[in-house]
Structures are given as C-alpha cells and as structure tokens.
C-alpha cells in the first residue's frame, strides 16, 4: 500500500492510498479526482437504476445505459431550468418531487 500526501491551497491535506506503487502524486491526483466524480455520479443517480444491469447481453446493457443516461440528462436540464433553489438539491429529491408516481405515455 502506498500513501501519497499533499497539502492543498486551503491548508487541508490531500491523502490518497493506492496499491499502485509506481504512481506519483502528480499522476495519481487527476486520475483519482476523475474517479471520484464518476463514483459520485453513480451514487447520486442510483435511483435511475445505474447500479444494477438487467442482463449480461451487450445489446440490452447498451440500450438500458443509453436510456438511463438520457433520463439523467433530462433530469439535469430540468434541474437547471428550475433555478438556483434546486441547483444544490440531490437528484433523487428532484426525482421524487416531480417525477416519481407520474404515469404517462410517450
């Protein structure tokens, strides 16, 4: 295990534990920052079902992921259109408030 430590501009420490012994702080920081954003995306949008895939078939997985990403972007644009009061609300709360339980046909 390798521990990389760096003090940020705000005085707080950036600490990263990794099993990649060849990494340096300069190479690890951008990689793990992107990874953190991806993990937060999945956590914040778990109500869309992005955590579990319905099948092992590539065509089914691709279709489901495409539809879920479409739903994410529609919801994100909707949140943007709602204004500042909703900009910091978690995605799931917006989903519950405006979408959950609404039945319609497209």
GUKOL-312833 format. One line per field, with one value per residue (C-alpha): x, y, z; residue in three letters; residue number from 1. Coordinates in pm, whole numbers. Layout:
REM GUKOL-312833
xx <- X;...
yy <- Y;...
zz <- Z;...
code <- ALA;...
pos <- NUM;...
This chain:
REM GUKOL-312833
xx <- 0;128;16;52;10;-1;-122;-385;-405;-679;-445;-620;-430;-495;-429;-452;-400;-329;-189;-24;336;452;219;334;119;124;-11;-249;-432;-602;-689;-848;-1021;-1197;-1271;-1427;-1659;-1763;-1835;-2038;-2235;-2333;-2415;-2624;-2813;-2869;-3246;-3220;-3102;-2745;-2607;-2761;-2764;-3062;-2873;-2534;-2631;-2433;-2725;-2956;-2691;-2616;-2987;-3054;-2747;-2840;-3192;-3065;-2815;-3095;-3302;-3006;-2960;-3332;-3339;-3023;-3163;-3490;-3300;-3114;-3442;-3590;-3337;-3097;-3328;-3290;-2929;-2794;-3080;-2987;-3106;-3317;-3513;-3595;-3695;-3926;-4078;-4156;-4135;-4196;-4551;-4637;-4784;-4775;-4721;-4474
yy <- 0;344;664;993;1316;1675;1995;2177;2554;2575;2415;2078;1763;1556;1195;905;536;317;-24;118;150;321;619;964;1237;1419;1116;995;1318;1375;1006;974;1312;1189;857;1039;1230;904;736;1038;1023;661;736;1044;867;525;593;572;213;268;39;-285;-402;-608;-860;-985;-927;-638;-505;-498;-334;-71;11;34;251;479;525;589;846;1012;1023;1172;1450;1525;1548;1759;2004;2014;2096;2374;2520;2519;2778;2829;2689;2344;2360;2204;1963;1597;1437;1186;1460;1630;1292;1225;1572;1594;1253;964;840;1029;800;896;765;899
zz <- 0;-93;81;-106;92;-28;135;-70;-112;153;410;413;332;19;118;-122;-50;-350;-434;-745;-623;-943;-902;-805;-662;-995;-1184;-913;-832;-1172;-1209;-867;-897;-1213;-1047;-751;-986;-1152;-817;-707;-1033;-966;-601;-684;-963;-809;-820;-1201;-1170;-1292;-1020;-1148;-1508;-1624;-1835;-1947;-2312;-2458;-2664;-2361;-2142;-2407;-2452;-2079;-2013;-2302;-2168;-1815;-1940;-2136;-1817;-1629;-1885;-1898;-1519;-1508;-1765;-1574;-1253;-1434;-1563;-1211;-1098;-811;-545;-697;-815;-496;-430;-466;-789;-604;-426;-756;-898;-602;-610;-980;-1148;-908;-932;-1250;-1513;-1875;-2224;-2473
code <- UNK;UNK;UNK;UNK;UNK;UNK;UNK;UNK;UNK;UNK;UNK;UNK;UNK;UNK;UNK;UNK;UNK;UNK;UNK;UNK;UNK;UNK;UNK;UNK;UNK;UNK;UNK;UNK;UNK;UNK;UNK;UNK;UNK;UNK;UNK;UNK;UNK;UNK;UNK;UNK;UNK;UNK;UNK;UNK;UNK;UNK;UNK;UNK;UNK;UNK;UNK;UNK;UNK;UNK;UNK;UNK;UNK;UNK;UNK;UNK;UNK;UNK;UNK;UNK;UNK;UNK;UNK;UNK;UNK;UNK;UNK;UNK;UNK;UNK;UNK;UNK;UNK;UNK;UNK;UNK;UNK;UNK;UNK;UNK;UNK;UNK;UNK;UNK;UNK;UNK;UNK;UNK;UNK;UNK;UNK;UNK;UNK;UNK;UNK;UNK;UNK;UNK;UNK;UNK;UNK;UNK
pos <- 1;2;3;4;5;6;7;8;9;10;11;12;13;14;15;16;17;18;19;20;21;22;23;24;25;26;27;28;29;30;31;32;33;34;35;36;37;38;39;40;41;42;43;44;45;46;47;48;49;50;51;52;53;54;55;56;57;58;59;60;61;62;63;64;65;66;67;68;69;70;71;72;73;74;75;76;77;78;79;80;81;82;83;84;85;86;87;88;89;90;91;92;93;94;95;96;97;98;99;100;101;102;103;104;105;106
